[in-house]
Amino acid sequence: MADDTEYRQIVYRLLPGSREKARRLAALAGACRFVWNAMLDQQEQLVAAARLAGADRLPGVSFFTLGKAFIQLRRITPWLQEMPCAPVRYALRYQADAWQRYFREEGGRPKFKRRGNDSVTLPQDIRIRDGKLHVPKIGPMTLRRRGGNPYPDGKPVRAVIRQVNGKWYATVCYRVASVERPDDGTVTGIDMNAGQVATSDGEIMPAPDTGRLEARCKRLQRRMSRQKKGSRRREHIRRRHARAMRRMAMKRRNWQHHVSRKLAGGTVVVEDLNTRGMTRSAKGTVGEPGTGVRQKAGLNRAILATGWSDLRAMLAYKAPRLVAVNAAQTSQTCAECGTVDAASRPSQATFKCVACGHADHADLNAARNIRRRGQARLHGEGALPSGTPMIRETDRRLAA
Ligand SMILES: [Zn+2]
């Protein structure tokens, strides 16, 4: 790793300390939302006008152009002038990014924000003293977290303040000196599939069972839909629903930390997520095209539930090295002889090579293929045919 600094994010509860401060914090978050919506409205009008005029190019949007428009808006809106400028303007950085993603067809059109669960980003000059975060123009607010700040020497560079279900949280991003992570010389390929992680060492780690919590969420949601909007009962159920959702998220997160800690001794090879959607149909079996839509939706939900991107992010900072490889056909390739054949996959769970007869759990076989591709990448050579012990030696040399 060439960089000698890294970034870490820590989530704290944020305690405003007084009703007045809480009110002002909510007003600041509201201002961010107001500016987002006002600028989005303006932008929508520009786009509509360009379309009407038959322009072949839509007007460009960047943080710079939005920033200029913001200055105009601020000039004619007195109450906005009372707000700290940088955090409010920073909402437009997110909007500019959203527009750019939309133009690149990587994301949906930016949407108007509704009241509730607002957020504010403090983009610079973060001041934390005696466990209190200074919010510009409002004052210091207590940061609370079990275990305190794990990076006392880190420099806070950014903070995102959010209101979730009536409580305030601050995610503080620290710049920290990177630590040398000892590499035990192993290379582990992992196959992330719906609800589990399979490793090239032959281990399957199932994701926690959230079935009961999910059922409760569904039940509460149904009850909520029957209740009158804005009623006290509905609010009560909404809170219970939010709590169940949160418990589910925490359960997943805990599992991800355990799995990533366990895997992070050496190099970890994962499949490149960007190639996933294109290269793998539902659960790796290419069969019955057109009928897998429902299952695919279910799979996507399961993938979401397992939180691949979160797990990857954890591996990226816990493991000495993370390698992403194209996962095309890893589920149809024999890890022993290298034969690629869809027929080697008689069912979801099993792999049986049509050429050499090698049989294994389908995901364990895939994990070994992923490991091999990672190794090919590391050594800059083609895929080796087989033989795990020999490759391990090479890994040690590579790590040395
Ligand atoms: Zn084979």
Boltz pocket constraint, residues with backbone or C-beta under 6 A from the ligand:
constraints:
  - pocket:
      binder: B
      contacts: [[A, 334], [A, 335], [A, 336], [A, 337], [A, 338], [A, 339], [A, 353], [A, 354], [A, 355], [A, 356], [A, 357], [A, 358]]
      max_distance: 6.0
